[in-house]
């Protein structure tokens, strides 16, 4: 699946950012939450990115191994990346050796430039995503809407190692005596999704394939592939799952239900409309959204999510015999 199309970025420019006047940058402080013996995470605030929350509305985490630190995602601004580094230093003096990018959406990698000296790993599809017109348009929009937190010095940092996966779609590696597994989940939420399992701690970093307490951003994602990845995450048997947004979960099977049920509902309603050739706007107006309308991000995301799913279901119907 290609990275998010231009129409997605245009809509997000209208709805995804709460615009506010720029003000002078100020220092940021983050407090990491300990999840297990070696694993910590940073939880962003609810809702969409804004100057009020300084772009801090997504999650990231880190693992302290025997000789170094592994980081998963870098948050949404260089200042947040710098705050992550400072917070990690309050936990350990060990060097930050590696940063893994779950996917190249702005709120998960704009902080990368703060991790100087660390090796950045990302899915090989991220190479095209970061070079796309959509990525450049998104950066220009964020520079305007999230100033001063995203500014002319903010740049799109590529990976040092673009990861290619074999048929198993799993890559195992060891760092400082701890064992990790990276799962290739590309084509679900984005074209370059990665999931990380910390084996000793049984902690799973899910990126945006799982969110808690809010509606996920779907856009032009492939919900069929996404649903399969939810099942694969559960099959790994995590004790704790860290979502891309929202609180960490100690009951992954229960807490992933909202993301899964929302995707299934979108597919059911938009699939029926596409099959009956009902125009999107008419179909959208007839659907009872009350089951999900009270969740954060519903107003900003649901119409776009439904439209992307409508197009997906049209495409799926054309492929059927």
Helices and strands as residue ranges (DSSP letters): H 6-15, E 17-18, E 33-34, E 39-42, E 49-50, E 60-64, E 69-72, H 78-91, E 96-100, H 106-109, G 110-114, E 119-123, H 126-130, H 133-145, E 161-163, E 170-175, E 178-184, E 194-198, E 203-205, G 207-209, H 223-236, E 240-242, H 252-255, H 257-275, H 280-286, H 298-319
